[in-house]
Amino acid sequence: MAVLGALPADVECRPIREDDWEGVIDCLRRGFPTRGRDYWVRALTRQSRRPAVDDLPRYGIALAKSGQVVGVLLSLYTRYQTEGGDDIRCNLSSWSVDSEFRPYATKMIAMVLKRKDVTYVNISPAPATVKLNKAFGFKLFSHGQFAFLPALNALRGTWRVLEARSDLAEMALLPDAERSMLLEHAALGCLSLVCIRDGVAVPLVLMRRRIAHRFIPSCQVVYCRSLADLAGCAGAVGRFLLRRGILLCAVDANEPVPGLVGHYFAGKGVKYFKGPKPPSLGDLTFTELVVFGP
């Protein structure tokens, strides 16, 4: 997609600074009128506490005219330790540009997408931005959602389901990166679990939210190693959740998930990526869903 040429002399596109916060929040509230100021204060505060990744923007990109913020694109960068080396992922979030300046919106996106070693994801694309995503080379990695009732799944062997804690001995069964991830997500309000069977630990992160008619206590799967792992421990997790009044769960999927009792909703909660390594299904770690909250 072609990007506009030079900006007007009094308009600049640059990383968000901490002294921009008030202007950023005002701009986001204009673009997302149903979100209150407290939501965005919490979002930026939580971003400020996340570790910086290289020299990448801590908060995202601002479009400013004569110092006044007229456009915002938040970005959440995370470094992942893998066997093949470190991977960097960036969740692009909360794109808001005042109508007068929308012709320059692509400047913000182009500024973020410069790094070829970064995988960029958009987990909540607004209908108006889907074409823009595709124009910049984004592709679908999740085509829908699978809603399931884990308590209806049969128990597959003898499982123990424990909440992750720093002093939990069973945490030693997990790699360092997964232990840290579970504890960080628990601190952000998620339900971080360690599911154990025959001396093998399976990590799982869930986020409480109301995802069915807003009346049914539910959870979104934020992390599982694989959908097969999720299906294997679902029965035990379902009984654990049932004691806490949670009936329903949802996970990103591209088809019905074998071994889970539920229904696949094609086109629900689609998610896009651009870059060298798309996230696996069931991995929404350190995205806006978790960091900003529901």
N, C-alpha and C positions, 0 to 999 in steps of 0.2 A: 504494500500500500504506500502510495506517495505521501510524504510528510511535508507540510508547509515549509516554506523558506524561512528567512529571518523573522524573528518576532519584532513588533514595534519597539521603538527605543525605550518606552516606559513600561514594557512588559518583560518579565524574566521568568525563566523556568529553572528551578534549582532545588537542592535538597531542603526538606523542612528543618528548620532550626527550633530550638526550644522556645525562643522568644516569638515564634509564629503561632504558638498553641492557641491563643484566643482567636486569632484570625482563621486558623484551620478549623477549629470547632464551629465557628460561625458559618463557615462555608459548608461544612458537612451537614449542619442542621438545615441549611437552605436546600441541600440536595436530598436529605433524608428527614423530612419533617416529622416522621413518627418516632424518631429517636431523640431522646432528651439529652440535655447537656451532660448530665452525669454519666451517660453511657460513653460519650466520647472522651470525657476526662479520664474515666477508668481505662479506656482503650489505649490512650496515649501514655498514661502512667505505667500501665503494664508493659507497653513497648519499651519504655525508658529503662525498665528493669531487666530486659532481655540482653544477653551478651551481644556486643557488636560483632559483626562478621566482616573482617578485613576493613576496607575503607568504604563499604557500602552504606547507603543512607540508613540511619537508625529508624526513621519514621516514614519516609517516602518522599514524594516530590510535590512541590508547591508551584502553582502558577500565580505570579504576583504582578499587579499593576500599580506602579508608584508606591510600592511597599505594602499594598493591601492584597491579601490572599483572595484570589478569585477562582482558584481551581486547586483540587487536592487529589492525589493518588497515594493511598497508604500502601506500604510494602513491609512485609514481615519476613526477614531473612533468618534462616537457620542452617547451621553446619551439622551435617550428619557424619558420624564415623562409620565407615564400612570396611569390609575386608579388602576392597580394592583401592582404598584411600578415602579422603574426605569428599563428600558431596555437599553442594550448597543448593538450597531450595528457597524460593521466594514466593510468598503468597501475595498476589496483587489484590487489593481490597479497597472498597469504599471510594469509588471514583465519583467525584462531584465537581462539576465545572459550571459556573454561572453562564446563563444562556448566551450572553454577549460575547463570551470568550471561547465557546465550544469549538470554533474553527481551529483553535490552537491546542485542543486537548490531546491530539496525537503526539505533540511535542513531549508531553509528560511520559506517555507510554514508551516512545522511542528512547527517551533518556534512560528509563529503567532497563530496557531490554538490550543494553549494550554488551553485557557479559555473556559470552557463548558457553561458558562452563557452568552457568547457573540454570537450574530447571525452574521455570516460572509456572505457577498454578493459579487458576481462578476457580474458586469453589462455589461462588454464588453469583454467577453472571446475570446481570439484569437483561431482560429481553432486548432493550435498546442497544446493549453493548455486545451482543453475540456476534453480529456481523463484523464489528471492530476486532474482536478476538480472532476470528477466522482470517481477517485481512492481515493481521500481524503474524499469522502462521500457527496459531494455537489449534490443537486438536483435542477431541474428546478422549478422556481416559476413563470416565465413568458415565454410562449411558442412562443410569436410573438408580433406583433404591429398592432394596429388598426388605420388607417389613416382616418381622417374624416374632413368634411367641415362644421364647426359649424354654419356658416351663413345660411346653407340650413335647419337647424333644426327649427321646429316651435317654436314660443315663447310660453312658458308654464306659463301663468300668467304675472304679471307685476314685472319685475326685475330692479334693479339698479346695475350697475357694476362700482365699484370704485377701484382706485389704492390704495393699502395699504400705509398709512403714520402714523407716530407716533401721529400726532395731529388730525387724522381722528376720529370723534366721534363714527362712526359706528364700529370701532375696538373693542369697549367695548362689543359688542355682541358676541365676540369670547372668548374662554378660553385663559388663559395667555400663555400656550405653543404654541398655534397656532398664537397668536399675535406676539410673539417673532420670531417664524419660518418665518412668512411672511416678517417681517422687515429685518431679517438676509439675506433672499434670495433676497430681493430687493437690499440690499447693495452689493450683489454678482452679480448683473446685471440681475436678473430674473424679470419677470413681475408678481408681487404679487397682487392678486385681492381679493376684498371682494364683493361677489354677494349677494344681499339682496332682499328678497321677504317676504311680510307679517311679517316684523319684525324679520325674521330669517336670519342669516348670514351664507353663505357657502364660505369657503376659497378655493382659487385656485392659484397655482403657475405654471407659464409657462416659458419656456426658449426659446428665439428666436434662431432658427437655420434653415439652409436650408437642409431639409430632403427629398426633391423630386427633383432629377436631378440637385440639387444645384442652381436652378434658381427660385424656388417658395418660397417666404417668408413664413416661417412656424414656428410652435412652438411645442416643446415637453412638454407634461404634466409632471411636476415635482412633483406636489402634488394635490391630490383631496381626500376627505374623502372616497369616494367610486365611482365606475363607474356609479352607479345610480344617485348620486349627480351631477356628471359631465354631464350626459345626461339631467338632469333636467334644468340646467342653460346654456346649450350649445348654444341655440338659441340667448340668450341675449349676451353671451360672444362673439359669432360669429360676431354679429353686432358691438360690441365694437372693436374687432380685425380688422374688415373690414375697419373701419375708420382709422386704422393705417397701412393699406396695407397688412395685414396678412390674408391669405386665408385658410391655411391648418394646421391641428394639428395632433399629433400622441400620442397615449397612449399605455402603455404595456397592453396586453390582452391575454387571452387564447382561445378566440372565438370572433365572431362578438359581438359588444356591443349593446344591445337593446336600441333603442331610439336615436342612433347616425347614421347620414347619412355618410357612408364611406365604406371602404373595409378592410378586415382582411388579414394580411400577415403572414401566419404561418411560423415559423422558422426565422423571421426577428427580430433582436435585442434580442435574447434569453438571459435570466438572471438566475443565479444560486444562491442558498443559502445553508448554513450549520448552524445548530444551533436550538435553542428552538423556535424562532418566525420569520417566513419568513415575509418580507415586504408585505404589501398589494399592489395589482396592482394599479399603479398610484402614488406610493410613491418612489421617487428618491431623497428625501431630503438629503442634505449634502453629496451627492456622488461626485465622480470625475467629473461627468457631470457639476455640479454646481460649485464646488470649483476650479477645474482646468480650466473650461471653454471649449468651443467647439474647 
